[in-house]
């Protein structure tokens, strides 16, 4: 074996080993963070956490039902505002928070949509043209249906990405310790509650912040798993 070939193989083994080591360290750090969050947040999870409102400082128990519902409302509006535009709000409200998240969703949705549209095979486009379809009909009846599963997947991933945003909501939806009566009033949300409780001076707040972080992370992970499974199923169907 020539010295040059030995050198190339040695270099290849070394780089593969370093890459594997870096991947192992990254995955280990991720599992450490997840385990730490589960350990601290799981202790405070209960049925009351999902169904009750926060209690006054000093009282034991309480929950974050209003924050969970508020986050869902904000994400619903973010999904709508990702393709709509409304007049800027001039006060704290659920609508303003949803609009802020919707603006943040747009770049991710556009990038994912463009990527999935480009992945549609050229043969499908050429087949539509060969059958006499014009460009608009080709896009509407061939390209969009073929990429629809991927576009929906990208939109859901974008929503999962903004679900943990805190700063935009502090200046738009603000917060509310009670049920928000509608779309035009300030509302609570999990990211803002986590920020408020984590920086507060009370130990029970800290415990509930851990639990809320675990719930939020679980929702995001569940969304990503469902989306990946949905996309994988669609890809295998299209290839079959």
C-alpha positions as CSV (number, residue, x, y, z in Angstrom):
1,X,0.0,0.0,0.0
2,X,1.4,3.4,-1.0
3,X,2.2,6.0,1.6
4,X,-0.3,8.4,-0.1
5,X,-3.1,5.9,0.3
6,X,-2.2,5.2,3.9
7,X,-2.2,8.9,4.6
8,X,-5.7,9.3,3.0
9,X,-7.1,6.4,4.9
10,X,-5.7,7.6,8.2
11,X,-7.0,11.1,7.5
12,X,-10.4,9.7,6.7
13,X,-10.6,7.6,9.8
14,X,-9.4,10.6,11.9
15,X,-12.0,13.0,10.5
16,X,-14.8,10.4,10.8
17,X,-13.8,9.9,14.4
18,X,-13.8,13.6,15.2
19,X,-17.2,14.0,13.5
20,X,-18.7,11.1,15.5
21,X,-17.2,12.6,18.7
22,X,-18.7,16.0,18.0
23,X,-22.1,14.4,17.1
24,X,-22.0,12.4,20.4
25,X,-21.2,15.5,22.4
26,X,-24.0,17.5,20.8
27,X,-26.5,14.7,21.3
28,X,-25.3,14.2,24.9
29,X,-25.8,17.9,25.7
30,X,-29.3,17.8,24.2
31,X,-30.3,14.8,26.3
32,X,-28.8,16.4,29.4
33,X,-30.9,19.5,28.8
34,X,-34.0,17.4,28.1
35,X,-33.4,15.2,31.2
36,X,-32.8,18.2,33.4
37,X,-36.0,19.8,32.2
38,X,-38.0,16.6,32.7
39,X,-36.6,16.1,36.2
40,X,-37.4,19.6,37.4
41,X,-40.6,20.2,35.4
42,X,-42.2,16.8,35.8
43,X,-42.5,17.1,39.6
44,X,-45.0,19.9,39.3
45,X,-47.2,18.5,36.5
46,X,-50.7,17.6,37.6
47,X,-54.3,17.8,36.3
48,X,-54.7,21.1,38.1
49,X,-51.7,22.5,36.2
50,X,-53.7,22.1,32.9
51,X,-57.1,23.1,34.3
52,X,-56.7,25.8,36.9
53,X,-55.6,29.5,36.9
54,X,-52.5,30.7,38.8
55,X,-53.0,31.2,42.5
56,X,-51.8,34.2,44.6
57,X,-48.3,34.2,45.8
58,X,-47.9,32.0,48.9
59,X,-50.7,29.6,48.1
60,X,-49.8,26.1,47.0
61,X,-51.1,24.7,43.7
62,X,-52.6,26.5,40.8
63,X,-52.0,26.0,37.2
64,X,-51.5,27.7,33.8
65,X,-54.6,26.8,32.0
66,X,-55.1,30.4,30.8
67,X,-51.5,30.4,29.4
68,X,-51.9,27.2,27.6
69,X,-55.2,28.4,26.0
70,X,-53.6,31.8,25.2
71,X,-50.7,30.1,23.5
72,X,-53.0,28.1,21.3
73,X,-55.0,31.2,20.4
74,X,-51.8,33.1,19.5
75,X,-50.6,30.2,17.3
76,X,-54.0,30.1,15.6
77,X,-53.8,33.8,14.7
78,X,-50.1,33.4,13.7
79,X,-51.2,30.7,11.2
80,X,-53.9,33.1,9.8
81,X,-51.7,36.2,9.7
82,X,-49.0,34.3,8.0
83,X,-51.0,34.8,4.7
84,X,-53.1,37.9,5.8
85,X,-52.3,41.4,6.8
86,X,-54.3,43.5,9.3
87,X,-53.9,47.0,10.6
88,X,-51.3,47.4,13.4
89,X,-52.8,47.2,16.9
90,X,-52.2,50.1,19.3
91,X,-52.7,48.3,22.6
92,X,-51.8,44.9,24.1
93,X,-54.1,42.2,22.8
94,X,-54.3,38.6,21.6
95,X,-54.7,39.9,18.1
96,X,-51.5,42.0,18.3
97,X,-49.6,39.0,19.6
98,X,-50.9,36.7,16.9
99,X,-50.0,39.3,14.3
100,X,-46.4,39.6,15.6
101,X,-46.0,35.8,15.5
102,X,-47.5,35.7,12.0
103,X,-45.0,38.1,10.7
104,X,-42.2,35.9,12.1
105,X,-43.8,32.8,10.4
106,X,-43.8,34.4,6.9
107,X,-40.0,34.0,6.1
108,X,-39.9,30.3,7.2
109,X,-43.1,29.5,5.3
110,X,-41.9,31.2,2.2
111,X,-38.5,29.4,2.3
112,X,-40.1,26.0,2.9
113,X,-42.8,26.6,0.2
114,X,-40.1,27.6,-2.4
115,X,-38.0,24.5,-1.5
116,X,-40.9,22.1,-1.9
117,X,-42.1,23.7,-5.1
118,X,-38.7,23.3,-6.6
119,X,-38.6,19.6,-5.6
120,X,-41.6,18.8,-7.8
121,X,-40.2,16.7,-10.7
122,X,-39.7,18.5,-14.0
123,X,-41.4,15.6,-15.8
124,X,-44.7,16.5,-14.1
125,X,-44.5,20.1,-15.3
126,X,-43.6,19.0,-18.8
127,X,-46.4,16.4,-18.8
128,X,-48.9,19.1,-18.0
129,X,-47.6,21.3,-20.8
130,X,-47.8,18.4,-23.2
131,X,-51.5,17.9,-22.4
132,X,-52.1,21.5,-23.3
133,X,-52.2,23.2,-19.9
134,X,-51.0,26.8,-19.6
135,X,-48.5,27.8,-16.9
136,X,-51.2,29.0,-14.4
137,X,-53.2,25.7,-14.8
138,X,-50.0,23.7,-14.6
139,X,-49.1,25.3,-11.3
140,X,-52.6,25.1,-9.8
141,X,-53.4,21.5,-10.8
142,X,-50.0,19.8,-10.8
143,X,-47.3,21.6,-8.9
144,X,-49.3,22.8,-5.9
145,X,-51.1,19.4,-5.3
146,X,-47.8,17.6,-5.6
147,X,-46.1,20.0,-3.1
148,X,-49.1,20.5,-0.8
149,X,-48.0,18.0,1.8
150,X,-44.6,19.6,2.0
151,X,-46.0,23.1,2.2
152,X,-48.3,22.1,5.0
153,X,-45.4,20.5,6.8
154,X,-43.3,23.7,6.5
155,X,-46.2,25.8,7.9
156,X,-46.5,23.5,10.9
157,X,-42.8,23.5,11.5
158,X,-42.8,27.4,11.3
159,X,-45.5,27.5,14.0
160,X,-43.5,25.1,16.2
161,X,-40.6,27.4,15.8
162,X,-42.4,30.6,17.0
163,X,-44.3,28.7,19.7
164,X,-41.5,29.5,22.2
165,X,-41.0,33.2,21.3
166,X,-41.2,35.5,24.3
167,X,-39.9,39.0,23.3
168,X,-42.6,39.7,20.7
169,X,-45.4,38.8,23.1
170,X,-44.0,41.0,25.9
171,X,-44.7,44.0,23.7
172,X,-47.9,42.8,22.0
173,X,-50.0,40.2,23.9
174,X,-48.3,41.3,27.2
175,X,-49.9,38.9,29.8
176,X,-53.0,38.2,31.9
177,X,-53.4,36.2,35.1
178,X,-57.0,35.5,34.3
179,X,-58.9,34.1,31.3
180,X,-58.7,36.5,28.4
181,X,-62.3,37.5,27.5
182,X,-61.7,37.8,23.8
183,X,-59.2,38.5,21.0
184,X,-58.8,42.3,21.7
185,X,-57.6,41.9,25.3
186,X,-54.2,41.0,26.7
187,X,-53.7,37.3,27.1
188,X,-51.3,35.0,28.8
189,X,-49.0,32.6,27.0
190,X,-46.6,29.9,28.1
191,X,-43.4,31.6,27.0
192,X,-44.2,34.9,28.8
193,X,-45.3,33.0,31.9
194,X,-42.1,30.9,31.9
195,X,-40.1,34.1,31.6
196,X,-42.1,35.9,34.4
197,X,-42.0,32.9,36.8
198,X,-38.4,32.0,36.1
199,X,-37.2,35.5,37.0
200,X,-39.5,35.9,40.0
201,X,-38.4,35.5,43.6
202,X,-40.7,32.7,44.6
203,X,-39.8,29.0,44.7
204,X,-43.3,27.8,43.7
205,X,-43.0,30.1,40.6
206,X,-39.7,28.5,39.7
207,X,-41.2,25.0,39.9
208,X,-44.2,26.0,37.8
209,X,-41.8,27.6,35.3
210,X,-40.0,24.3,34.9
211,X,-43.3,22.5,34.4
212,X,-44.5,25.0,31.8
213,X,-41.2,24.7,30.0
214,X,-41.6,20.9,29.9
215,X,-45.2,21.3,28.5
216,X,-44.1,23.8,25.9
217,X,-41.1,21.6,24.8
218,X,-43.4,18.6,24.7
219,X,-45.8,20.4,22.4
220,X,-43.1,21.5,20.1
221,X,-41.5,18.0,20.0
222,X,-44.9,16.4,19.4
223,X,-45.5,18.8,16.5
224,X,-42.2,18.1,14.9
225,X,-42.6,14.3,15.3
226,X,-46.1,14.4,13.7
227,X,-44.9,16.6,10.9
228,X,-41.9,14.5,10.2
229,X,-44.0,11.3,10.1
230,X,-46.6,13.1,7.9
231,X,-43.9,14.2,5.5
232,X,-42.2,10.8,5.5
233,X,-45.5,9.1,4.7
234,X,-46.2,11.5,1.9
235,X,-42.7,11.1,0.4
236,X,-42.9,7.3,0.4
237,X,-46.4,7.5,-1.2
238,X,-45.2,9.8,-4.0
239,X,-42.2,7.5,-4.7
240,X,-44.3,4.3,-4.8
